[in-house]
């Protein structure tokens, strides 16, 4: 498995796909969370909104997700 980094997103062999949040919530004490399915492996991903806006969230398949509702994966 190749782990994608944000430095890789402009490379020719990096694919981008839109994510669709299917539920969200609030965890104690006040962290907003979202859940979405990885567009590549279809596994559910739980992400803190602050993390998506910062360093991003990684799926087990190596894809990385950022703050604009997009995922990136080296192919």
C-alpha positions as CSV (number, residue, x, y, z in Angstrom):
1,X,0.0,0.0,0.0
2,X,1.3,3.4,-1.0
3,X,0.4,6.2,1.4
4,X,-0.6,9.4,-0.4
5,X,0.7,12.8,0.9
6,X,-0.6,16.2,0.2
7,X,2.7,16.8,-1.7
8,X,1.6,14.1,-4.1
9,X,-1.7,15.7,-5.2
10,X,-0.3,17.5,-8.3
11,X,1.5,14.4,-9.6
12,X,0.2,12.8,-12.8
13,X,-0.6,9.4,-11.1
14,X,-2.7,10.9,-8.3
15,X,-6.4,10.6,-8.6
16,X,-8.9,12.8,-6.8
17,X,-12.5,12.0,-5.9
18,X,-15.3,13.9,-4.0
19,X,-16.4,12.6,-0.6
20,X,-20.0,12.5,0.6
21,X,-20.7,12.9,4.3
22,X,-23.4,10.5,5.3
23,X,-23.7,11.5,9.0
24,X,-22.1,13.9,11.5
25,X,-22.1,14.5,15.2
26,X,-20.6,16.0,18.2
27,X,-18.2,14.2,20.6
28,X,-17.4,15.2,24.2
29,X,-16.5,17.9,25.0
30,X,-17.1,19.8,21.7
31,X,-15.4,18.1,18.7
32,X,-17.4,18.0,15.5
33,X,-17.1,14.7,13.6
34,X,-18.1,13.5,10.2
35,X,-18.5,10.0,8.7
36,X,-18.0,9.2,5.1
37,X,-17.2,6.2,3.0
38,X,-13.8,6.2,1.3
39,X,-14.4,6.6,-2.5
40,X,-11.7,3.9,-3.2
41,X,-12.2,1.1,-0.7
42,X,-15.7,2.0,0.6
43,X,-14.6,1.7,4.3
44,X,-16.3,4.1,6.6
45,X,-14.0,6.9,7.8
46,X,-14.5,8.9,11.0
47,X,-12.9,12.3,10.9
48,X,-12.7,15.3,13.2
49,X,-13.6,18.5,11.3
50,X,-10.6,20.3,12.8
51,X,-8.3,17.5,11.5
52,X,-9.7,17.7,8.0
53,X,-8.9,21.4,8.0
54,X,-5.4,20.8,9.3
55,X,-3.3,17.8,8.4
56,X,-6.1,15.8,6.8
57,X,-7.4,12.3,7.5
58,X,-6.0,9.1,6.1
59,X,-7.9,5.9,5.2
60,X,-6.4,2.5,5.7
61,X,-6.1,2.1,1.9
62,X,-3.6,5.0,1.7
63,X,-6.0,7.8,0.5
64,X,-5.9,11.2,2.2
65,X,-8.7,13.6,2.7
66,X,-8.6,17.4,3.1
67,X,-10.8,20.3,3.9
68,X,-12.4,20.8,0.5
69,X,-14.4,17.6,0.5
70,X,-12.0,15.8,-1.8
71,X,-9.8,12.7,-1.4
72,X,-6.5,12.0,-3.1
73,X,-4.8,8.7,-3.8
74,X,-1.8,7.7,-5.8
75,X,-2.6,5.0,-8.4
